[in-house]
Amino acid sequence: MAQIKTEKAYRAALHRIDELLPLVDDEHYNQEDPNVMELDLLSDLVEEYEDIHYPMEKPTLTGMLQLRMYEMGLNQKSMAELLGISGPRMSEIINGKAEPTYSLARTMCQKLNITPTVVLGL
């Protein structure tokens, strides 16, 4: 399979994807449609290029907790209350000085919609 090798080619592929997206209708998705085939191919090539040149770090529990506090308009105290733990315990977890218990991890997953792999550091 071909490969995107330059930033210019990567930008051109992104531009072409933007052109193709309005042409691909979810209701009448047909894998034999040339636009669908081109979109699938370009998407795979762009993903491969981004994995190499723009790798994403795994999310951390600390980062996810801070994001959820921001999204939910909470401070550490109100986050602790939501999770049923003390403020100091919340501070330790947010600062990476302590890990949540399995029970707390389950609560975080349920109440904050954070995946178990992030909560458990997997």
Secondary structure, 3 states (H helix, E strand, C coil): CCCCCCHHHHHHHHHHHHHHHHHCCCCCCCCCCHHHHHHHHHHHHHHHHHHHHCCCCCCCHHHHHHHHHHHHCCCHHHHHHHHCCCHHHHHHHHCCCCCCCHHHHHHHHHHHCCCHHHHCCC
